[in-house]
Every structure is written in C-alpha cells, then in structure tokens.
Amino acid sequence: MKVPGHLEAACPTGPGTSTARPAHPDTDPTPPDAEDGGPRFRIPWPARLNPEVERMRRRSLQWAASFGIVTGEQEIRRLDEPRFDLLTGYAFPDARGLGAQLASDWMYWFFPFDDWFDGPLGEDPALARTVLDPMIRFAYGEAGALPISAPPLVRAYADLCAQPHGHVAHLADQVRSRPAHRVVP
C-alpha cells in the first residue's frame, strides 16, 4: 500500500501493522484483503495526527520508567517500539494538554498490563485474582486496597486513576462495574 509521504514516518511498522496504516482515499483502491491476508478497513477521511505526539511519547516513557514498568534502556526501547503515542495521537487528534497526556499514559500502561497476562498470571485464575481484586476494590474507592508493595503496573494504575478525570469512580456505575464482572471469574 502506498502511504502519503507526510504520514509515512508516523505509521506503525512491523508484522501485523499493515492494516493500521491510514488509507489514502485517492490512491488506495482498498483491496478486500491486506498484503498479510488480514482484513482491510478504509477510512474515507484523511488521517489526523495530534501535534503533541512527540511530547506525549517522551512524557509517557518517563512516566512508565518512574513506576518501574520498564527498567533500563533496552526495556524502554522495547516499550517505545510500537509507538503507542501514535495510536493515541490518531485516536485523539484534537486532545491537548493533560487530557492528551493521560490518554497516552493509559496506552503505555494498558499494553504492558495486557502482556503481563500472557504468562503464568494469565494461565492461573486464582493468581490473576490476587492482582485484579485489589485493583477492582481500588476502582470502587476502597481505601488501602492497593498496598505500597504492589507490582509496578498496579501502582501505575493507581497513579492513572488519581489524575484529573482519570479515576474510574467518575464513570457511570454500569460502565465502572463491567470489568469487575467480566474479568474475574
């Protein structure tokens, strides 16, 4: 697929990312399947990228390192490689300031959190429950639910929730309770 020059450097690269590249409405005929055989989606308007992505990227990487989500340059590069700031920047092209940064930080938290469950934690519901139960209790406002000794991703979650408009308690009860009933058996 031909990507417009001004978007080429901003597009994700690597296996499985061809469907994430924005289609150009004038030059992309949108074949039924992408080059890698996966589905192809055409968005009929130009992609818009938040101009704050580089600032969001630097700040989110520093934030992740400050909580120990990543340690050392190699882990920082590994977290930076998927460019979650671009995902945020395309999803929220008009967000600015703290709101844009909070969205970026959530992205840099969510994907390592999801990956955390790819190993033994995700294979053992009882073990997963030891991590998720305190997070759910915290989401419901239980004081002291997350101990200081909690793992880095859990402490980072508490920090995200403490940000302006970041706490899940601001959400409607039906939305807030959905993860509690679907994630934990």
VEXTOR-736348 format. One record per residue (C-alpha): x, y, z; residue in three letters; residue number from 1. Coordinates in nm, 3 decimals, padded with zeros to 5 digits. Example, Ala and Ser with C-alpha at 12.3 -4.5 7.8 and 13.67 -1.06 7.14 Angstrom:
2
      c1      c2      c3 res   n
  01.230 -00.450  00.780 Ala   1
  01.367 -00.106  00.714 Ser   2
//
This chain:
185
      c1      c2      c3 res   n
  00.000  00.000  00.000 Met   1
  00.121  00.347 -00.082 Lys   2
  00.112  00.574  00.222 Val   3
  00.110  00.951  00.169 Pro   4
  00.459  01.092  00.225 Gly   5
  00.363  01.316  00.517 His   6
  00.223  01.012  00.704 Leu   7
  00.487  00.753  00.615 Glu   8
  00.721  00.826  00.906 Ala   9
  00.431  00.831  01.152 Ala  10
  00.286  00.495  01.051 Cys  11
  00.344  00.186  01.262 Pro  12
  00.578 -00.070  01.111 Thr  13
  00.641 -00.437  01.162 Gly  14
  00.439 -00.759  01.150 Pro  15
  00.064 -00.715  01.168 Gly  16
  00.065 -00.337  01.124 Thr  17
 -00.031 -00.303  00.758 Ser  18
 -00.399 -00.266  00.847 Thr  19
 -00.312  00.011  01.092 Ala  20
 -00.177  00.237  00.820 Arg  21
 -00.419  00.505  00.706 Pro  22
 -00.553  00.462  00.356 Ala  23
 -00.532  00.750  00.113 His  24
 -00.876  00.793 -00.047 Pro  25
 -00.742  00.894 -00.389 Asp  26
 -00.464  00.638 -00.434 Thr  27
 -00.573  00.334 -00.236 Asp  28
 -00.826  00.111 -00.413 Pro  29
 -00.878 -00.080 -00.085 Thr  30
 -00.845 -00.442 -00.189 Pro  31
 -01.058 -00.686  00.012 Pro  32
 -00.754 -00.818  00.199 Asp  33
 -00.430 -00.656  00.309 Ala  34
 -00.090 -00.781  00.194 Glu  35
 -00.063 -01.005  00.501 Asp  36
 -00.402 -01.168  00.430 Gly  37
 -00.584 -00.984  00.709 Gly  38
 -00.891 -00.766  00.669 Pro  39
 -00.851 -00.417  00.531 Arg  40
 -01.051 -00.120  00.651 Phe  41
 -01.082  00.203  00.460 Arg  42
 -01.148  00.523  00.647 Ile  43
 -01.295  00.772  00.400 Pro  44
 -01.147  01.086  00.557 Trp  45
 -00.787  01.197  00.598 Pro  46
 -00.597  01.074  00.900 Ala  47
 -00.527  01.348  01.153 Arg  48
 -00.242  01.320  01.397 Leu  49
 -00.228  01.508  01.725 Asn  50
  00.065  01.753  01.703 Pro  51
  00.162  01.673  02.064 Glu  52
  00.255  01.308  01.999 Val  53
  00.630  01.352  02.048 Glu  54
  00.582  01.531  02.379 Arg  55
  00.328  01.266  02.487 Met  56
  00.572  00.992  02.387 Arg  57
  00.864  01.132  02.586 Arg  58
  00.650  01.201  02.892 Arg  59
  00.477  00.859  02.883 Ser  60
  00.810  00.676  02.856 Leu  61
  00.945  00.876  03.152 Gln  62
  00.625  00.805  03.345 Trp  63
  00.647  00.428  03.273 Ala  64
  01.012  00.422  03.381 Ala  65
  00.933  00.616  03.701 Ser  66
  00.695  00.338  03.808 Phe  67
  00.928  00.056  03.710 Gly  68
  00.710 -00.065  03.423 Ile  69
  01.034 -00.056  03.228 Val  70
  01.387 -00.056  03.363 Thr  71
  01.692  00.017  03.155 Gly  72
  01.735  00.143  02.802 Glu  73
  01.657 -00.189  02.632 Gln  74
  01.315 -00.218  02.801 Glu  75
  01.241  00.149  02.729 Ile  76
  01.320  00.092  02.358 Arg  77
  01.100 -00.219  02.357 Arg  78
  00.808 -00.026  02.508 Leu  79
  00.867  00.261  02.265 Asp  80
  00.885  00.043  01.953 Glu  81
  00.507  00.000  01.899 Pro  82
  00.466  00.381  01.924 Arg  83
  00.156  00.389  02.143 Phe  84
  00.174  00.767  02.122 Asp  85
  00.075  00.739  01.755 Leu  86
 -00.224  00.525  01.848 Leu  87
 -00.323  00.796  02.095 Thr  88
 -00.243  01.074  01.850 Gly  89
 -00.463  00.931  01.575 Tyr  90
 -00.743  00.837  01.817 Ala  91
 -00.747  01.181  01.981 Phe  92
 -00.620  01.430  01.722 Pro  93
 -00.778  01.730  01.898 Asp  94
 -00.689  01.646  02.260 Ala  95
 -00.439  01.878  02.425 Arg  96
 -00.252  01.915  02.750 Gly  97
 -00.332  01.692  03.046 Leu  98
 -00.615  01.511  02.868 Gly  99
 -00.390  01.411  02.577 Ala 100
 -00.114  01.307  02.817 Gln 101
 -00.350  01.100  03.028 Leu 102
 -00.473  00.915  02.718 Ala 103
 -00.113  00.846  02.616 Ser 104
 -00.016  00.726  02.964 Asp 105
 -00.316  00.488  02.966 Trp 106
 -00.193  00.340  02.635 Met 107
  00.162  00.297  02.768 Tyr 108
  00.013  00.126  03.074 Trp 109
 -00.252 -00.089  02.907 Phe 110
 -00.037 -00.286  02.663 Phe 111
  00.228 -00.395  02.919 Pro 112
 -00.060 -00.475  03.158 Phe 113
 -00.222 -00.691  02.890 Asp 114
  00.112 -00.861  02.814 Asp 115
  00.153 -00.938  03.184 Trp 116
 -00.126 -01.193  03.147 Phe 117
  00.043 -01.377  02.860 Asp 118
  00.241 -01.594  03.103 Gly 119
  00.164 -01.775  03.428 Pro 120
 -00.052 -01.489  03.558 Leu 121
 -00.295 -01.533  03.270 Gly 122
 -00.298 -01.912  03.298 Glu 123
 -00.395 -01.924  03.664 Asp 124
 -00.727 -01.755  03.752 Pro 125
 -00.651 -01.766  04.125 Ala 126
 -00.318 -01.593  04.072 Leu 127
 -00.477 -01.336  03.840 Ala 128
 -00.738 -01.270  04.104 Arg 129
 -00.465 -01.175  04.356 Thr 130
 -00.365 -00.892  04.121 Val 131
 -00.708 -00.791  03.993 Leu 132
 -00.908 -00.799  04.317 Asp 133
 -00.716 -00.512  04.479 Pro 134
 -00.741 -00.313  04.155 Met 135
 -01.117 -00.364  04.142 Ile 136
 -01.157 -00.271  04.509 Arg 137
 -00.949  00.041  04.440 Phe 138
 -01.172  00.124  04.142 Ala 139
 -01.469  00.113  04.379 Tyr 140
 -01.295  00.355  04.614 Gly 141
 -01.182  00.118  04.890 Glu 142
 -00.913  00.294  05.091 Ala 143
 -00.591  00.097  05.122 Gly 144
 -00.688 -00.154  04.853 Ala 145
 -00.353 -00.116  04.675 Leu 146
 -00.055 -00.171  04.904 Pro 147
  00.266  00.026  04.851 Ile 148
  00.435 -00.309  04.780 Ser 149
  00.204 -00.367  04.480 Ala 150
  00.371 -00.453  04.148 Pro 151
  00.475 -00.159  03.925 Pro 152
  00.181 -00.193  03.685 Leu 153
 -00.065 -00.189  03.974 Val 154
  00.096  00.121  04.130 Arg 155
  00.094  00.289  03.787 Ala 156
 -00.278  00.209  03.760 Tyr 157
 -00.337  00.389  04.089 Ala 158
 -00.145  00.689  03.958 Asp 159
 -00.351  00.699  03.639 Leu 160
 -00.672  00.681  03.837 Cys 161
 -00.557  00.968  04.059 Ala 162
 -00.505  01.202  03.761 Gln 163
 -00.770  01.464  03.685 Pro 164
 -01.057  01.284  03.509 His 165
 -00.859  00.961  03.534 Gly 166
 -01.032  00.790  03.822 His 167
 -01.283  00.528  03.719 Val 168
 -01.513  00.639  04.002 Ala 169
 -01.611  00.929  03.774 His 170
 -01.764  00.681  03.532 Leu 171
 -02.122  00.564  03.546 Ala 172
 -02.175  00.266  03.777 Asp 173
 -02.275  00.037  03.491 Gln 174
 -01.955  00.111  03.298 Val 175
 -01.735  00.100  03.607 Arg 176
 -01.872 -00.236  03.720 Ser 177
 -01.844 -00.405  03.381 Arg 178
 -01.476 -00.508  03.419 Pro 179
 -01.534 -00.642  03.770 Ala 180
 -01.794 -00.888  03.648 His 181
 -01.626 -00.988  03.322 Arg 182
 -01.257 -01.009  03.413 Val 183
 -01.265 -01.203  03.737 Val 184
 -01.435 -01.545  03.734 Pro 185
//
